[in-house]
Amino acid sequence: MATFSKFNAFVENLAEKVHNLGSDTLKVALTNTAPAAANSTLSDITQISTGNGYSSGGTAATISTSAQTSGTYKLVLADVVFTASGGTIGPFRYAVLYNDTPTSPADPLIGYWDYGSSVTLADTETFTVDFDASAGVLTLA
């Protein structure tokens, strides 16, 4: 199972009303370069090359639920699937979640998953960023 790490700027951005996790457009980008906790926007991330089914900026994630119960907020996203088409995608090791809606700062980072080793998709192969539908992508208490 991949390990999730949040970016430090995400905490400040929440406090300063940068994110509306219930309605903003969240996306997943792929990189083979280790993100740093101090990264703050997508421009700090070295994405993999575009083409063969991967577009610059990654793929949008669908928000399944965004709600609080008894003082604990939980964000649940539908899985994001990348499919190689016409050639390979990768290599990549990290899936980076960011918010594509804000303009200041543009494309603020939320967190990333480290898959432990690089992955390359051959033509027609798929890779699923499996968001935990039970525990959610993140919880705030």
BELSUL-V892777 format. One record per residue. N is the residue number from 1. PHI is phi in degrees with one decimal (NA if undefined). Layout:
# BELSUL-V892777
N:PHI, N:PHI
This chain:
# BELSUL-V892777
1:NA, 2:-72.6, 3:-95.6, 4:-93.4, 5:-131.8, 6:-91.0, 7:-85.3, 8:-57.1, 9:-63.5, 10:-58.3, 11:-62.7, 12:-64.5, 13:-61.6, 14:-63.9, 15:-66.8, 16:-102.7, 17:61.6, 18:-76.0, 19:-102.3, 20:-122.3, 21:-66.6, 22:-85.2, 23:-140.0, 24:-69.4, 25:-85.6, 26:-99.4, 27:-133.0, 28:-119.0, 29:-111.0, 30:-112.6, 31:-146.5, 32:-110.6, 33:-103.8, 34:-59.2, 35:-68.9, 36:-112.2, 37:-56.5, 38:-81.2, 39:-61.2, 40:-125.9, 41:-132.3, 42:-57.9, 43:-64.6, 44:-80.9, 45:-101.2, 46:-91.3, 47:-72.9, 48:-69.4, 49:-65.1, 50:-77.8, 51:118.1, 52:58.9, 53:106.8, 54:-112.6, 55:-106.3, 56:-55.1, 57:94.7, 58:80.9, 59:-126.2, 60:-68.0, 61:-104.6, 62:-88.1, 63:-78.2, 64:-82.4, 65:-147.7, 66:-144.9, 67:-156.3, 68:-116.3, 69:-136.0, 70:53.2, 71:85.6, 72:-116.3, 73:-90.8, 74:-135.8, 75:-106.5, 76:-119.0, 77:-115.5, 78:-72.5, 79:-56.0, 80:-109.0, 81:-116.7, 82:-106.7, 83:-125.5, 84:-74.0, 85:-141.9, 86:87.5, 87:159.8, 88:-91.7, 89:-116.5, 90:111.6, 91:-76.4, 92:-144.5, 93:-124.6, 94:-122.2, 95:-110.4, 96:-110.3, 97:-94.9, 98:-143.3, 99:-104.8, 100:-88.2, 101:-85.1, 102:-62.0, 103:-105.8, 104:-144.5, 105:-75.7, 106:-76.0, 107:52.1, 108:-66.3, 109:-81.9, 110:-111.2, 111:-170.4, 112:-147.3, 113:-115.8, 114:-102.0, 115:-88.8, 116:87.6, 117:-155.8, 118:-69.1, 119:-121.9, 120:-125.2, 121:-95.5, 122:-79.1, 123:-46.9, 124:80.7, 125:-74.5, 126:-121.0, 127:-134.0, 128:-109.5, 129:-82.7, 130:-89.6, 131:-81.2, 132:-67.4, 133:-69.8, 134:-87.0, 135:-82.5, 136:85.1, 137:-70.9, 138:-154.2, 139:-128.4, 140:-126.2, 141:-125.0
